[in-house]
Each structure stands twice: as structure tokens, then as C-alpha cells.
Amino acid sequence: MSIASSPPAAAVNSKGRVLFASLIGTTIEFFDFYIYATAAVLVFPHLFFPSAEPTTAMLQSFATFAIAFFARPIGAAIFGHYGDRIGRKATLVAALMTMGLSTVAIGLLPTYESAGVVAPMLLALCRLGQGLGLGGEWGGAVLLATENAPPGKRAWYGMFPQLGAPIGFICATGSFLILSDVLTDEQFFAFGWRLPFVASALLVFVGLYVRLKIHETPAFQKAIERHERVEVPIVEIFARHKAHLLAGTFGAMATFVLFYLMTTFVLSWGTGPLGFARSTFLPIQMLGVVFFGLAIPVSAVLADRYGSRAMLLAATLGIALFGFLFHPLFGAGTTGSVVAFQIVGFALMGLTYGPLGTALSELFPTKVRYTGASLTFNLGGIVGASLAPYIATRLATDHGLAAVGYYLSAAALITLVALALSPRSKAGAD
């Protein structure tokens, strides 16, 4: 008598492995991304655009900084396609390798002095690679966490990849701060700035090892079993989920504007017109980022209790009000006022960033979720962050710091409208 064998049970990821894999990957990705942002202020204007006067050189450096944001939706579409077609795991590994190789290459580039105009061209190319990699990384990391989450814990699980942002920022800023302390300015500009870029290779190996040990998410396994996968996910997004895409894009706008004002622009203005030394200002930023990290789990607890959209609405209202404190706190230029400015601004950043990944992933069904969540996040980066340092520098130079605050408040109002009008979540359809 033959006995029919039952199909093998799907491999299950352990809680610790899932959360660590989602956290370590985004930490590495954001470390790579932020060392570029820091170098775009401190290094690249001098070594890659030295022929221009200081303000123009800074703006040219910010222009290369913006390239990655326009590359990120392309990366989201490419990696999202394979993430929704062949699986989260393989796509996450490929995205991490793309980001890592591009970052290491930046640390090996020739400068303008030795290569002329080829140097900034190569810098722009590597920045493009960073954007492509991060465009595919973030969405997959969020789905790895949220699609493994038990009922009632989706926001809590979804905040772990978000914690990669403050951790990556602290590591990136800390590395430049340490180098500034142990090296002279001549040594720093000669070779020191390259060390964080090259050293990121070690972090990439760790991230790859961890991610190769995980299994596919239960939600994606069910999509395979139900034959729900679509041929071209991005076509499905634009055909059936345009309203969700639009709402998610502008729903993320204020988060991006706030973050890149609080980091790139504030670093540039603080070490420029406000007259702070780099060694003084970087620790102040790091203190602010600690509050960024502390606020993320708080926002996750509240989001699981009241809903991700409700948490985002409350945080965005706070951002709109914070815009009016931009000039009184940051513009005062004292150490105490700048510290208070950083703490308040970064705490608000944590409250809005923590539930963002969960909220965006909930907008789309499993079969197109990698593509949809990645596109909304990265399109939000274009409208919110790509030109934020450039616009803020222009506004501050021509109209004063108060205008930068009004810019932030206006972005928050747009996000409030987008969140209030966003369509019903698709997550429950799974």
C-alpha cells in the first residue's frame, strides 16, 4: 500500500535572524549613503570641483548628491521586478552588492588634480550606482521584516530596517569625526576621506553572509503557491495602483525634506556661515541622531496601537510646526540653540520615519509589494530630498534661514494632504 507523501513544509525564518538581516542590510546601505553625503559637504567641493568659487563648488557637489535620488526609482523598478518575480532574498543580495561595490569604488577614485574633468564624471557614475542599489535595498528589507511579522506587530517589525538609518548615520559621521581627530587636514584630504568608503567592503561581506542564511518570506511563498505573480509588476502598479503610488510618494515627502535639511544642509550651513568647527558640529549632529533612533521604536509602538497612517499624520503636523522654529533655534547660532534644534528635529524625524516603511508596504498587495513600496519610497526621495540641500542653500543665501523653515512647513502640508486622502490599505487583501 502506497502512502501519499505530504509536501515539505516551507522553511521558517527565526525572529532574530529576520530582524537582524533587515537591520544589518539597511545599516550598511545607509552608512554607505551617508558617508557620501558627509563627503559631499566636507571633501568633494575641494577635491572634485576645485576650479569653482566656494558656493558654486558646494552646489556642484550637491548636484552629484542628487543623482542618486533620481537613480533610486530606476533601482526600485529593476530590483522590485525581480523581488516580486523571483523572490526577496536573491534580490536583497544583489542590491547590497550593487551599493557596496559603488561605494568602495568612490574611495579609489582619482581627484580633479590628477584626472581633470574625468574625476567628477566617475564620481557621478559611482553615485548613480549607489542610488540604484539603495533603490532596491530598502523595499526588500522592509518586506523581509513586515512579511514575517505576527499579527499586531507589523509596525514593530517594520521599524527594524528603519533603525538602519540612524545607526548608519552615527557610524558614518563617527568615522569622519575620528579621522578629523587623528589626522591633520592635509592627511584627511590626501587619503583619510577614502578610508570609510573602502572599509565599507567589510560591512558588505557581513551583510551578504547574513542575508544568504535567510529564507523567503511566508507572504511571498503563498503568492507563489497561489500563482499570483504578475509578468511585469511595474505595469500592474501603474495600471491598478496609481492612486496608492501617488499617495505614498507625497506621503513620504516631508520625511525626506526634514532629514536632508537636518543632515546635509545643516552641516553645510553650520560649518559655513554659522562658523562652527567640523569637530564641534559633527558631535552635535550625532547627539540629534541618537534621539532619531530613540524615537523610532516609540513610533512603532504607537503605530501598532493607533495605525501607521495616524502616527504619520501626527508626526507630520509636528514637522509643519517645527518649520517655524528653524530660524529662531538654528539661526541663533549658539551651541545651546543648535543642540535643541537638532534634538527636536531628529526626534520628529524618528516619529515619522519609524512607521513609514510599514505604511508604504501596506498600500500594495504581495504580488507587487516590492515594486510598489520601493517606488513610493524612492519617488518620495526625488520630490522630497534630491534637491532639498540645493533649494535650502539658495533660500538661505537669498532670503535667510526663515525661508528654509517655510519650505519645510510647506512640504509637511503637502504630506498631510496626501496622507489624509490616501486610499485604503491593500495589506489586508493578503
DRENGUMI-180454 format. One record per residue (C-alpha): residue in three letters; y, x negated, z negated; residue number from 0. Coordinates in nm, 2 decimals. Layout:
N
{rec ALA,{Y,X,Z},NUM} ...
***
This chain:
430
{rec MET,{0.00,0.00,0.00},0} {rec SER,{0.33,-0.15,0.10},1} {rec ILE,{0.63,-0.12,-0.12},2} {rec ALA,{0.97,-0.10,0.04},3} {rec SER,{1.19,-0.37,-0.10},4} {rec SER,{1.54,-0.28,-0.21},5} {rec PRO,{1.84,-0.46,-0.06},6} {rec PRO,{1.96,-0.76,-0.26},7} {rec ALA,{2.24,-0.69,-0.50},8} {rec ALA,{2.58,-0.82,-0.39},9} {rec ALA,{2.69,-1.13,-0.57},10} {rec VAL,{2.93,-1.06,-0.85},11} {rec ASN,{3.22,-1.29,-0.94},12} {rec SER,{3.28,-1.36,-1.31},13} {rec LYS,{3.61,-1.26,-1.46},14} {rec GLY,{3.71,-1.61,-1.55},15} {rec ARG,{3.62,-1.75,-1.20},16} {rec VAL,{3.82,-1.48,-1.02},17} {rec LEU,{4.13,-1.52,-1.23},18} {rec PHE,{4.12,-1.90,-1.22},19} {rec ALA,{4.06,-1.91,-0.85},20} {rec SER,{4.35,-1.67,-0.78},21} {rec LEU,{4.58,-1.86,-1.02},22} {rec ILE,{4.50,-2.22,-0.91},23} {rec GLY,{4.55,-2.15,-0.54},24} {rec THR,{4.89,-1.99,-0.58},25} {rec THR,{4.99,-2.26,-0.83},26} {rec ILE,{4.91,-2.53,-0.57},27} {rec GLU,{5.08,-2.33,-0.29},28} {rec PHE,{5.40,-2.27,-0.48},29} {rec PHE,{5.40,-2.63,-0.61},30} {rec ASP,{5.40,-2.74,-0.25},31} {rec PHE,{5.66,-2.49,-0.15},32} {rec TYR,{5.90,-2.57,-0.44},33} {rec ILE,{5.89,-2.95,-0.41},34} {rec TYR,{6.03,-2.88,-0.06},35} {rec ALA,{6.29,-2.65,-0.20},36} {rec THR,{6.40,-2.92,-0.45},37} {rec ALA,{6.39,-3.19,-0.20},38} {rec ALA,{6.60,-2.97,0.04},39} {rec VAL,{6.88,-3.00,-0.22},40} {rec LEU,{6.83,-3.35,-0.36},41} {rec VAL,{6.69,-3.56,-0.08},42} {rec PHE,{6.68,-3.42,0.28},43} {rec PRO,{7.06,-3.39,0.33},44} {rec HIS,{7.08,-3.76,0.27},45} {rec LEU,{6.77,-3.89,0.45},46} {rec PHE,{6.72,-3.65,0.74},47} {rec PHE,{7.08,-3.53,0.81},48} {rec PRO,{7.30,-3.82,0.71},49} {rec SER,{7.54,-3.80,1.01},50} {rec ALA,{7.69,-3.48,0.89},51} {rec GLU,{7.95,-3.43,0.62},52} {rec PRO,{7.80,-3.32,0.28},53} {rec THR,{7.84,-2.94,0.31},54} {rec THR,{7.72,-2.94,0.67},55} {rec ALA,{7.42,-3.16,0.58},56} {rec MET,{7.33,-2.93,0.30},57} {rec LEU,{7.35,-2.62,0.53},58} {rec GLN,{7.13,-2.80,0.79},59} {rec SER,{6.88,-2.88,0.52},60} {rec PHE,{6.88,-2.51,0.41},61} {rec ALA,{6.82,-2.42,0.77},62} {rec THR,{6.49,-2.61,0.77},63} {rec PHE,{6.41,-2.45,0.44},64} {rec ALA,{6.45,-2.11,0.61},65} {rec ILE,{6.20,-2.19,0.88},66} {rec ALA,{5.90,-2.13,0.65},67} {rec PHE,{6.01,-1.78,0.58},68} {rec PHE,{6.01,-1.69,0.95},69} {rec ALA,{5.67,-1.86,0.98},70} {rec ARG,{5.52,-1.67,0.69},71} {rec PRO,{5.48,-1.33,0.86},72} {rec ILE,{5.31,-1.51,1.15},73} {rec GLY,{5.08,-1.67,0.90},74} {rec ALA,{5.03,-1.33,0.74},75} {rec ALA,{4.93,-1.18,1.07},76} {rec ILE,{4.69,-1.46,1.16},77} {rec PHE,{4.52,-1.51,0.82},78} {rec GLY,{4.54,-1.14,0.75},79} {rec HIS,{4.35,-1.07,1.07},80} {rec TYR,{4.06,-1.29,0.96},81} {rec GLY,{4.09,-1.19,0.60},82} {rec ASP,{4.03,-0.82,0.70},83} {rec ARG,{3.77,-0.91,0.96},84} {rec ILE,{3.55,-1.19,0.82},85} {rec GLY,{3.64,-1.19,0.45},86} {rec ARG,{3.88,-1.30,0.18},87} {rec LYS,{3.70,-1.62,0.08},88} {rec ALA,{3.69,-1.82,0.40},89} {rec THR,{4.05,-1.71,0.49},90} {rec LEU,{4.18,-1.83,0.15},91} {rec VAL,{4.02,-2.17,0.20},92} {rec ALA,{4.18,-2.21,0.55},93} {rec ALA,{4.52,-2.10,0.42},94} {rec LEU,{4.51,-2.35,0.14},95} {rec MET,{4.41,-2.64,0.38},96} {rec THR,{4.70,-2.55,0.62},97} {rec MET,{4.95,-2.55,0.34},98} {rec GLY,{4.81,-2.87,0.18},99} {rec LEU,{4.80,-3.08,0.50},100} {rec SER,{5.15,-2.98,0.59},101} {rec THR,{5.28,-3.08,0.25},102} {rec VAL,{5.11,-3.42,0.25},103} {rec ALA,{5.25,-3.49,0.60},104} {rec ILE,{5.61,-3.44,0.47},105} {rec GLY,{5.55,-3.72,0.22},106} {rec LEU,{5.46,-3.95,0.51},107} {rec LEU,{5.74,-3.87,0.75},108} {rec PRO,{5.99,-4.13,0.88},109} {rec THR,{6.35,-4.07,0.79},110} {rec TYR,{6.65,-4.04,1.02},111} {rec GLU,{6.73,-4.40,0.97},112} {rec SER,{6.40,-4.52,1.13},113} {rec ALA,{6.32,-4.23,1.37},114} {rec GLY,{6.66,-4.07,1.46},115} {rec VAL,{6.65,-3.70,1.56},116} {rec VAL,{6.27,-3.71,1.57},117} {rec ALA,{6.27,-3.72,1.18},118} {rec PRO,{6.43,-3.37,1.13},119} {rec MET,{6.22,-3.23,1.41},120} {rec LEU,{5.90,-3.34,1.24},121} {rec LEU,{6.03,-3.21,0.91},122} {rec ALA,{6.09,-2.87,1.07},123} {rec LEU,{5.74,-2.88,1.21},124} {rec CYS,{5.58,-2.95,0.87},125} {rec ARG,{5.79,-2.68,0.71},126} {rec LEU,{5.65,-2.44,0.98},127} {rec GLY,{5.30,-2.54,0.87},128} {rec GLN,{5.39,-2.47,0.50},129} {rec GLY,{5.52,-2.13,0.60},130} {rec LEU,{5.20,-2.04,0.79},131} {rec GLY,{4.98,-2.15,0.51},132} {rec LEU,{5.17,-1.96,0.24},133} {rec GLY,{5.19,-1.65,0.46},134} {rec GLY,{4.81,-1.63,0.45},135} {rec GLU,{4.76,-1.75,0.09},136} {rec TRP,{4.95,-1.51,-0.12},137} {rec GLY,{4.79,-1.19,0.00},138} {rec GLY,{4.44,-1.32,-0.03},139} {rec ALA,{4.49,-1.44,-0.38},140} {rec VAL,{4.63,-1.11,-0.49},141} {rec LEU,{4.34,-0.92,-0.33},142} {rec LEU,{4.09,-1.16,-0.49},143} {rec ALA,{4.23,-1.06,-0.83},144} {rec THR,{4.30,-0.69,-0.78},145} {rec GLU,{3.99,-0.60,-0.58},146} {rec ASN,{3.78,-0.74,-0.87},147} {rec ALA,{3.98,-0.56,-1.14},148} {rec PRO,{3.82,-0.30,-1.36},149} {rec PRO,{3.98,0.05,-1.38},150} {rec GLY,{4.32,0.05,-1.56},151} {rec LYS,{4.36,-0.33,-1.53},152} {rec ARG,{4.47,-0.38,-1.17},153} {rec ALA,{4.83,-0.49,-1.26},154} {rec TRP,{4.69,-0.72,-1.53},155} {rec TYR,{4.45,-0.89,-1.29},156} {rec GLY,{4.72,-0.89,-1.02},157} {rec MET,{4.96,-1.08,-1.23},158} {rec PHE,{4.74,-1.39,-1.24},159} {rec PRO,{4.82,-1.51,-0.89},160} {rec GLN,{5.19,-1.43,-0.97},161} {rec LEU,{5.18,-1.67,-1.26},162} {rec GLY,{5.12,-1.95,-1.00},163} {rec ALA,{5.49,-1.92,-0.91},164} {rec PRO,{5.64,-2.03,-1.25},165} {rec ILE,{5.36,-2.28,-1.31},166} {rec GLY,{5.40,-2.43,-0.97},167} {rec PHE,{5.78,-2.44,-1.01},168} {rec ILE,{5.76,-2.61,-1.35},169} {rec CYS,{5.52,-2.87,-1.21},170} {rec ALA,{5.74,-2.93,-0.90},171} {rec THR,{6.06,-2.96,-1.10},172} {rec GLY,{5.90,-3.16,-1.37},173} {rec SER,{5.77,-3.41,-1.12},174} {rec PHE,{6.12,-3.47,-0.98},175} {rec LEU,{6.26,-3.49,-1.33},176} {rec ILE,{6.01,-3.75,-1.43},177} {rec LEU,{6.08,-3.95,-1.12},178} {rec SER,{6.45,-3.93,-1.18},179} {rec ASP,{6.40,-4.08,-1.52},180} {rec VAL,{6.16,-4.36,-1.44},181} {rec LEU,{6.31,-4.47,-1.10},182} {rec THR,{6.66,-4.58,-1.00},183} {rec ASP,{6.84,-4.38,-0.74},184} {rec GLU,{6.76,-4.64,-0.49},185} {rec GLN,{6.39,-4.63,-0.57},186} {rec PHE,{6.39,-4.25,-0.57},187} {rec PHE,{6.54,-4.22,-0.22},188} {rec ALA,{6.34,-4.51,-0.09},189} {rec PHE,{5.99,-4.39,-0.19},190} {rec GLY,{6.00,-4.18,-0.51},191} {rec TRP,{6.07,-3.85,-0.35},192} {rec ARG,{5.75,-3.89,-0.14},193} {rec LEU,{5.51,-3.91,-0.44},194} {rec PRO,{5.49,-3.53,-0.52},195} {rec PHE,{5.42,-3.44,-0.16},196} {rec VAL,{5.14,-3.70,-0.13},197} {rec ALA,{5.00,-3.63,-0.47},198} {rec SER,{4.96,-3.26,-0.39},199} {rec ALA,{4.64,-3.36,-0.19},200} {rec LEU,{4.46,-3.40,-0.53},201} {rec LEU,{4.56,-3.05,-0.63},202} {rec VAL,{4.44,-2.91,-0.29},203} {rec PHE,{4.09,-3.06,-0.34},204} {rec VAL,{4.07,-2.89,-0.68},205} {rec GLY,{4.17,-2.56,-0.53},206} {rec LEU,{3.92,-2.59,-0.25},207} {rec TYR,{3.64,-2.67,-0.49},208} {rec VAL,{3.71,-2.36,-0.70},209} {rec ARG,{3.75,-2.12,-0.40},210} {rec LEU,{3.43,-2.24,-0.24},211} {rec LYS,{3.25,-2.12,-0.55},212} {rec ILE,{3.36,-1.76,-0.54},213} {rec HIS,{3.20,-1.46,-0.37},214} {rec GLU,{3.36,-1.18,-0.16},215} {rec THR,{3.53,-0.90,-0.35},216} {rec PRO,{3.34,-0.57,-0.41},217} {rec ALA,{3.60,-0.37,-0.22},218} {rec PHE,{3.56,-0.59,0.10},219} {rec GLN,{3.18,-0.57,0.06},220} {rec LYS,{3.20,-0.19,0.05},221} {rec ALA,{3.42,-0.19,0.36},222} {rec ILE,{3.15,-0.39,0.55},223} {rec GLU,{2.88,-0.15,0.43},224} {rec ARG,{3.08,0.15,0.54},225} {rec HIS,{3.16,-0.01,0.88},226} {rec GLU,{3.53,0.04,0.81},227} {rec ARG,{3.67,-0.28,0.95},228} {rec VAL,{3.91,-0.24,1.24},229} {rec GLU,{3.92,-0.47,1.55},230} {rec VAL,{4.29,-0.57,1.52},231} {rec PRO,{4.43,-0.49,1.17},232} {rec ILE,{4.79,-0.56,1.26},233} {rec VAL,{4.78,-0.29,1.54},234} {rec GLU,{4.64,-0.05,1.28},235} {rec ILE,{4.93,-0.14,1.04},236} {rec PHE,{5.19,-0.06,1.30},237} {rec ALA,{5.01,0.25,1.43},238} {rec ARG,{4.94,0.42,1.10},239} {rec HIS,{5.12,0.24,0.81},240} {rec LYS,{5.47,0.17,0.94},241} {rec ALA,{5.63,0.36,0.65},242} {rec HIS,{5.44,0.16,0.39},243} {rec LEU,{5.52,-0.16,0.57},244} {rec LEU,{5.89,-0.08,0.57},245} {rec ALA,{5.90,0.04,0.21},246} {rec GLY,{5.71,-0.27,0.09},247} {rec THR,{5.94,-0.51,0.29},248} {rec PHE,{6.26,-0.38,0.14},249} {rec GLY,{6.09,-0.31,-0.19},250} {rec ALA,{6.04,-0.68,-0.23},251} {rec MET,{6.38,-0.78,-0.10},252} {rec ALA,{6.57,-0.81,-0.44},253} {rec THR,{6.28,-1.02,-0.59},254} {rec PHE,{6.33,-1.28,-0.32},255} {rec VAL,{6.71,-1.28,-0.32},256} {rec LEU,{6.71,-1.32,-0.70},257} {rec PHE,{6.45,-1.60,-0.70},258} {rec TYR,{6.61,-1.82,-0.44},259} {rec LEU,{6.95,-1.77,-0.58},260} {rec MET,{6.82,-1.87,-0.92},261} {rec THR,{6.65,-2.18,-0.79},262} {rec THR,{6.77,-2.34,-0.47},263} {rec PHE,{7.13,-2.21,-0.46},264} {rec VAL,{7.19,-2.25,-0.83},265} {rec LEU,{7.05,-2.60,-0.83},266} {rec SER,{7.28,-2.69,-0.54},267} {rec TRP,{7.59,-2.54,-0.69},268} {rec GLY,{7.52,-2.66,-1.04},269} {rec THR,{7.47,-3.02,-0.94},270} {rec GLY,{7.76,-3.00,-0.70},271} {rec PRO,{8.08,-2.80,-0.77},272} {rec LEU,{7.99,-2.74,-1.14},273} {rec GLY,{7.93,-3.11,-1.19},274} {rec PHE,{7.60,-3.11,-1.38},275} {rec ALA,{7.39,-3.42,-1.35},276} {rec ARG,{7.05,-3.37,-1.19},277} {rec SER,{6.88,-3.49,-1.51},278} {rec THR,{7.07,-3.23,-1.71},279} {rec PHE,{7.04,-2.93,-1.48},280} {rec LEU,{6.66,-2.95,-1.40},281} {rec PRO,{6.56,-2.91,-1.76},282} {rec ILE,{6.78,-2.60,-1.79},283} {rec GLN,{6.61,-2.46,-1.49},284} {rec MET,{6.27,-2.54,-1.63},285} {rec LEU,{6.36,-2.35,-1.95},286} {rec GLY,{6.46,-2.05,-1.74},287} {rec VAL,{6.13,-2.06,-1.56},288} {rec VAL,{5.94,-2.06,-1.89},289} {rec PHE,{6.10,-1.71,-1.95},290} {rec PHE,{6.00,-1.62,-1.59},291} {rec GLY,{5.64,-1.70,-1.68},292} {rec LEU,{5.65,-1.52,-2.02},293} {rec ALA,{5.79,-1.20,-1.86},294} {rec ILE,{5.51,-1.17,-1.60},295} {rec PRO,{5.23,-1.06,-1.84},296} {rec VAL,{5.48,-0.83,-2.02},297} {rec SER,{5.55,-0.66,-1.69},298} {rec ALA,{5.18,-0.63,-1.61},299} {rec VAL,{5.10,-0.45,-1.94},300} {rec LEU,{5.39,-0.21,-1.87},301} {rec ALA,{5.28,-0.16,-1.51},302} {rec ASP,{4.93,-0.07,-1.61},303} {rec ARG,{5.07,0.18,-1.86},304} {rec TYR,{5.35,0.34,-1.66},305} {rec GLY,{5.27,0.24,-1.30},306} {rec SER,{5.37,-0.06,-1.08},307} {rec ARG,{5.65,0.12,-0.90},308} {rec ALA,{5.81,0.25,-1.22},309} {rec MET,{5.81,-0.11,-1.35},310} {rec LEU,{5.97,-0.24,-1.03},311} {rec LEU,{6.24,0.03,-1.04},312} {rec ALA,{6.34,-0.06,-1.40},313} {rec ALA,{6.34,-0.43,-1.32},314} {rec THR,{6.54,-0.39,-1.00},315} {rec LEU,{6.80,-0.18,-1.19},316} {rec GLY,{6.84,-0.47,-1.43},317} {rec ILE,{6.88,-0.71,-1.13},318} {rec ALA,{7.16,-0.50,-0.99},319} {rec LEU,{7.35,-0.51,-1.32},320} {rec PHE,{7.28,-0.89,-1.36},321} {rec GLY,{7.47,-0.95,-1.03},322} {rec PHE,{7.79,-0.87,-1.22},323} {rec LEU,{7.72,-1.15,-1.47},324} {rec PHE,{7.68,-1.41,-1.20},325} {rec HIS,{8.04,-1.53,-1.22},326} {rec PRO,{8.11,-1.48,-1.60},327} {rec LEU,{7.79,-1.67,-1.70},328} {rec PHE,{7.72,-1.92,-1.43},329} {rec GLY,{8.08,-1.96,-1.32},330} {rec ALA,{8.19,-2.05,-1.67},331} {rec GLY,{8.02,-2.39,-1.62},332} {rec THR,{7.94,-2.46,-1.98},333} {rec THR,{7.59,-2.57,-2.09},334} {rec GLY,{7.55,-2.26,-2.31},335} {rec SER,{7.66,-2.01,-2.05},336} {rec VAL,{7.44,-2.17,-1.78},337} {rec VAL,{7.14,-2.17,-2.01},338} {rec ALA,{7.20,-1.80,-2.09},339} {rec PHE,{7.24,-1.73,-1.72},340} {rec GLN,{6.91,-1.90,-1.64},341} {rec ILE,{6.71,-1.72,-1.92},342} {rec VAL,{6.84,-1.37,-1.83},343} {rec GLY,{6.80,-1.42,-1.46},344} {rec PHE,{6.45,-1.57,-1.47},345} {rec ALA,{6.33,-1.31,-1.73},346} {rec LEU,{6.43,-1.04,-1.48},347} {rec MET,{6.25,-1.23,-1.21},348} {rec GLY,{5.93,-1.22,-1.42},349} {rec LEU,{5.97,-0.85,-1.47},350} {rec THR,{6.00,-0.78,-1.10},351} {rec TYR,{5.76,-1.04,-0.97},352} {rec GLY,{5.47,-0.96,-1.21},353} {rec PRO,{5.38,-0.62,-1.07},354} {rec LEU,{5.49,-0.69,-0.71},355} {rec GLY,{5.15,-0.81,-0.58},356} {rec THR,{4.97,-0.51,-0.72},357} {rec ALA,{5.23,-0.27,-0.59},358} {rec LEU,{5.22,-0.41,-0.24},359} {rec SER,{4.84,-0.42,-0.23},360} {rec GLU,{4.82,-0.06,-0.34},361} {rec LEU,{5.01,0.05,-0.03},362} {rec PHE,{4.72,-0.01,0.20},363} {rec PRO,{4.35,0.07,0.23},364} {rec THR,{4.09,-0.20,0.21},365} {rec LYS,{4.03,-0.24,0.58},366} {rec VAL,{4.39,-0.35,0.65},367} {rec ARG,{4.50,-0.45,0.30},368} {rec TYR,{4.50,-0.83,0.35},369} {rec THR,{4.72,-0.79,0.66},370} {rec GLY,{4.94,-0.52,0.52},371} {rec ALA,{5.01,-0.68,0.18},372} {rec SER,{5.07,-1.02,0.33},373} {rec LEU,{5.31,-0.88,0.59},374} {rec THR,{5.51,-0.68,0.35},375} {rec PHE,{5.55,-0.97,0.11},376} {rec ASN,{5.64,-1.22,0.38},377} {rec LEU,{5.87,-0.99,0.57},378} {rec GLY,{6.04,-0.93,0.24},379} {rec GLY,{6.08,-1.31,0.22},380} {rec ILE,{6.26,-1.30,0.56},381} {rec VAL,{6.51,-1.03,0.47},382} {rec GLY,{6.55,-1.15,0.11},383} {rec ALA,{6.50,-1.52,0.08},384} {rec SER,{6.51,-1.70,0.41},385} {rec LEU,{6.89,-1.72,0.44},386} {rec ALA,{6.98,-1.65,0.07},387} {rec PRO,{7.08,-2.01,-0.02},388} {rec TYR,{7.28,-2.03,0.31},389} {rec ILE,{7.46,-1.70,0.26},390} {rec ALA,{7.52,-1.77,-0.11},391} {rec THR,{7.67,-2.11,-0.03},392} {rec ARG,{7.90,-1.96,0.23},393} {rec LEU,{8.00,-1.68,-0.01},394} {rec ALA,{8.07,-1.91,-0.30},395} {rec THR,{8.26,-2.16,-0.09},396} {rec ASP,{8.48,-1.89,0.08},397} {rec HIS,{8.51,-1.62,-0.19},398} {rec GLY,{8.39,-1.76,-0.52},399} {rec LEU,{8.07,-1.71,-0.73},400} {rec ALA,{8.15,-1.34,-0.80},401} {rec ALA,{8.08,-1.27,-0.43},402} {rec VAL,{7.73,-1.42,-0.47},403} {rec GLY,{7.67,-1.17,-0.76},404} {rec TYR,{7.78,-0.88,-0.55},405} {rec TYR,{7.54,-1.00,-0.28},406} {rec LEU,{7.26,-0.99,-0.53},407} {rec SER,{7.36,-0.64,-0.66},408} {rec ALA,{7.37,-0.51,-0.30},409} {rec ALA,{7.02,-0.64,-0.23},410} {rec ALA,{6.90,-0.47,-0.55},411} {rec LEU,{7.05,-0.14,-0.45},412} {rec ILE,{6.86,-0.16,-0.11},413} {rec THR,{6.54,-0.23,-0.30},414} {rec LEU,{6.60,0.06,-0.54},415} {rec VAL,{6.63,0.30,-0.24},416} {rec ALA,{6.32,0.16,-0.08},417} {rec LEU,{6.11,0.19,-0.40},418} {rec ALA,{6.24,0.54,-0.46},419} {rec LEU,{6.15,0.65,-0.11},420} {rec SER,{5.82,0.46,-0.08},421} {rec PRO,{5.52,0.67,0.04},422} {rec ARG,{5.22,0.75,-0.18},423} {rec SER,{4.98,0.46,-0.26},424} {rec LYS,{4.68,0.41,-0.04},425} {rec ALA,{4.47,0.23,-0.31},426} {rec GLY,{4.31,0.54,-0.43},427} {rec ALA,{4.16,0.60,-0.09},428} {rec ASP,{3.91,0.33,-0.16},429} 
***
